Amino acid sequence: MLPGRWVRIVFAFLDLLTAAAVTGFMSIVWSATPIWPVALGAWAAILIMSAIGLVSATELGVRVARFAAVYQLAFFAVLVVGILSSVAYLWGTYGQIGAGLAATLLLILAVLFELVALLPVFKLRSLRIGGDQAASWGKYGYAASLVAVLGVLTYCASVRARASLPPVDPIEPDARAAMGAYLMAVIDGAPLPQLSADVGRPGDRWVLRMYRRGRLEARHEVTGTLAQATEALASELDRRSLSSLSGRALAIDRVVGEIDIEGRTGVVGALSIVPGLDGVSGEVSGTRVTLTPHEMVVRRMLSEYTPVPFIRDFEVGADPEAVRKALCETAGQASDCGARHLRRARTESWTYKDGIVHDLYRARPVDLRRPSAHDAKSGAIAAGYYALRSLRRDGRFVYKLYPDTGRQEIEPYNTTRHAGTAWFLLELYEATGKREFLKGSEKALDWLRGRMGDCGAGLRCIDPGNQARLGPQALSLIAFSTHARTTGSDRYREVIDALAETVARFQRDDGDFDFLLDTRTADPIAGDRVLYAGAQAVLGLALSGQVTGNETHLAAAGAGLDFLAGPYWDFFVSDFFFIEEHWTCLAADELHRLYGDPNHARLCMAAARFDRQLQHRRDETVFPDYVGGIGFTPFFPPYTTNTAGRTEGMVAAYRISQRQGHPDPELRRGIEDAVGFLLHNQYKRGDTYPFRNEWAAVGGVPWSYYDPVIRIDSVQHTGSVLLHGSKILSEQPPN
């Protein structure tokens, strides 16, 4: 029995719509194998035939429509099994990968069910089957469904088991120290200490790297127990006849488990390697060669695979082909030597330097202590000294340092981040009284003053050009005004007056700001919103208004924050997420101190609590080094700069809560956790052994553990959090 004409037309239209969507998806999706494009193309073709069959109302057309519905349900079943098995694989690879990823995948399955499964179910119901046949289908349907569910669960369990690495007992600290002392004694010609013969397994594989002042002097792989490996490595070092010199560090990796990843392509292959914890081994000319986790970090190999070709900035995981080339180069062969049989290699790692063993986790020393106020302030000072070392003779900062090679980058130069770093040095001077920080900031501020030029109508601004940008004016005004407030000096008074007038010129009647200024006419230019600049302008006007006594500029700051805390962030779902409010919070903290506006406080407290929800917590996260980092699920690593910027907002919100008489204990815990995360990621003498200039990186902060490169804004934001966090940690915590 056929459904009515209009029902058939509706289903035919939906089939054509689905076919168009499938065709569009097929045009953008990338796959390493042709099976998915073929399956999607067949699906689209069958849907078009189904639409024709429904409109024709012939027996053959109805059969085609039924087949199309069954094909769509089968396709959905394959997707479900594929997604669940991928979850099982990643769970086995990474451990419990977090509620966030699980919720995301469940959401994807729910959407797929709505879009892919319901339509064919309704279509089959409409094209209902005759009585006896329907009864027969119903009789066996439940049994078949139960068998299918049990089969999928069994399959997923086997996938997880194949991807999991069994736990292995680590080498005891005393044995690690003895191994390091033995190898150093070989080089120094000193008496050799005793080694335990029963530590480790005969099949263990070891990778030794000997560094001296950032240069790799020796690299050797060997198999055996700890004693056997140590003696073999000692023979290799003795053969090289290394001279007895100071400044050496041993980096030792012991492979504790391996899983085949050969044949895994695309995003699954890229994500098969747990970043920072897994290396990769491969067979090169009959010999197994291992890239250690830290070697992959130094080579910046952990975020180079682009699963979606048209989103170039979305890079995750390690590209298997790049891994093959690196294995060939590590073995001393041409990059196209064809490394085979790739295996994921989990290692335990440590370094031995100056008689001290440093356990490593993701190539960083392990420290599970809660940070103290002293730790935080010491980290802030180290960040300040890094900034001073980065300050060039002309008053600019080195923007990027590649510590593994010593290469520095300064162009294209970012004036806004320059001003932010000068501001941080002034805050350090205020907190420590160390005049080198004041001198460094004044050198940077003098360079900014030299960048001022005419903006039209008697205005002056930083880097005028044809169009002046609000950001550099606003953050420069913050830095110059902070100098005046900290020192009581009028050294930059003329600059403050000029920049404040320029920033005020950007402001609209509703309190918001335009973000470009025509320097010929001094007229603001309407355009797209620029993140952070509006809130930076508010803070700059608030600070300059206080140091100059200009009530007009203070009123302008208040109007700007009224807009940011009101019309700008006042829409249906505005209470559920926030974007740039850490700068708004810094401005709100300053103005709340002056006026106590509850609306400013409300926005900042809501934004800070939102960021706290995104923070990895001690009792929830899978990876201990994620604690305090701000990010989405443990599957994606938290980044230092993002964590530091958002924690600046949490610091401001906590200060507001103190003034309100109800210090927020949850925000304080968030600040403490963030301080610990940032301190863990800050370079210290214990983890700069593979860098060309060990001292140059100390106090610096990489963007993430994926990449050792140090950016000056990462240092500035981190240093600011550590500095202000140290004061909060020194206070009695609220109940």
NORSULFEN-V945790 format. One line per field, one symbol per residue. ss: DSSP state (H for helix, E for strand, - for the rest). phi: phi as a letter, one per 40 degrees, with the letter a starting at -180 (. if undefined). psi: psi as a letter, one per 20 degrees, with the letter a starting at -180 (. if undefined). A space follows every 50 residues. Layout:
ss->???
phi->???
psi->???
This chain:
ss->----HHHHHHHHHHHHHHHHHHHHHHHH------HHHHHHHHHHHHHHHH HHHHHH--HHHHHHHHHHHHHHHHHHHHHHHHHHHHHHHHHHHH----HH HHHHHHHHHHHHHHHHHHHHHHHHHH----HHHHHHHHHHHHHHHHHHHH HHHHHHHHHHHHH---------HHHHHHHHHHHHHHHH------------ ----EEEEEEEE--EEEEEEEEE--HHHHHHHHHHHHHHH-------EEE EEEEEEEEEE-----HHHHH-------EEEEEEE--EEEEE-HHHHHH-- --E-------------E--HHHHHHHHHHH---------EEEEEEEEEEE EEE--EEEEEE--EE-------HHHHHHHHHHHHHHHHHHE-----E--E EE----EEE-----HHHHHHHHHHHHHHHHHH--HHHHHHHHHHHHHHH- -EEEEE--EEEE----EEEHHHHHHHHHHHHHHHHHH-----HHHHHHHH HHHHH-E-----E--EEE----EEE-------HHHHHHHHHHHHHHHH-- HHHHHHHHHHHHHHH-HHH-----------HHHHHHHHHHHHHHH--HHH HHHHHHHHHHHHH-E--------HHH---E---------HHHHHHHHHHH HHHHHHHHH-----HHHHHHHHHHHHHHHHHE-----------HHHH--- EEEE--EEEEEHHHHHHHHHHHHHHHHHHH-----
phi->.cccdccccccccccccccccccccccbcbacbcccdccccccccccccc ccccccgccccccccccccccccccccccccccccccccccccbgcchcc cccccccccccccccbccdcccccccccccdccccccccbcccccccccc ccccccccccccccbccbccccdcccccccccccccccgcdcccbccbcg bdccbbbbbbbbfgbccaaababicdccccccccccccccfcccbcgcbb bbbbcbabbcbdgcbgccccccbcdgbbbbbacbfgbcbbccdccccccf bcabcbcbdcbcccbbgbcdcccdcccccccgbccbcgcbfcbcbcbbba bbafgbcbcbbfgbdcaccccbccdcccccccccccccccccccgccccb bcccbgcbbbbccbcccdcccccccccccccbgccccccccccccccccc ccacbgfgcbacfcfcbcccdccccccdccccdccccgccdbdcccdccc cccccccccchcbcbbbcccbgccbcaccbdgcccccccccccccccbgc cccccccccccdcccbdcbbadbccbabbbccccccccccccccbgcccc cdccccccccccccccbccbccbcccdgcbabgccbccbccccccccdcc ccccccccccgbdcccccccccccdccccccccbccbbdccdbdccccgc bcdaccbccbbcccccccdcccccccccccccccc
psi->pqrrghghgghgghghghhggggghhhhqpqiqihghgggghggghhghg gghghhkrgggggggggggggghgggggggggghhgggghghgibojqhg gghghhgghgghgghhhgghghghhglqqrgghghgghgiggghgggggh ggggghhhgghhiqpqqpprpqhhhghhgghghhhggikrqprpqpikpr qhjqpqppppqolipohqppqqqarggggghghghghhhilpqnqrjqpp ppppoiqqppjpiorbhgghjioopihqapqroolippqpprghhhghil ijlipnhohjnhinpqrpohhhggghgghhjkrqikilprlpqpopqpqr qopkjppopqoljqqpojqqqrhggghhhghhhghgghhiorhjiqqpgp pnhhiiqqqhqpqohghghhhhgghhhgghhhjoihhggghhghhhgghi jqrpjqkjqqrpmgbhppqgghgghhhggghhgghgijqjhkghgggghg hgghhiqrhjhrqrjqpoihikpqpqaqqpqhhghhgggghgghhghiko hghghhgghghgghidhglnagkiiiqqfkihhhggghgghhhgikohhg ggggggghhghhhippqhjhqgphiiphqpaoqihpqqqgggggghhhhh gghhhghghijmpohhhghgggghggghhhipprhijjhjqgnghhipir pqhrihpippqhhggggghgghghhhgghiqpqq.
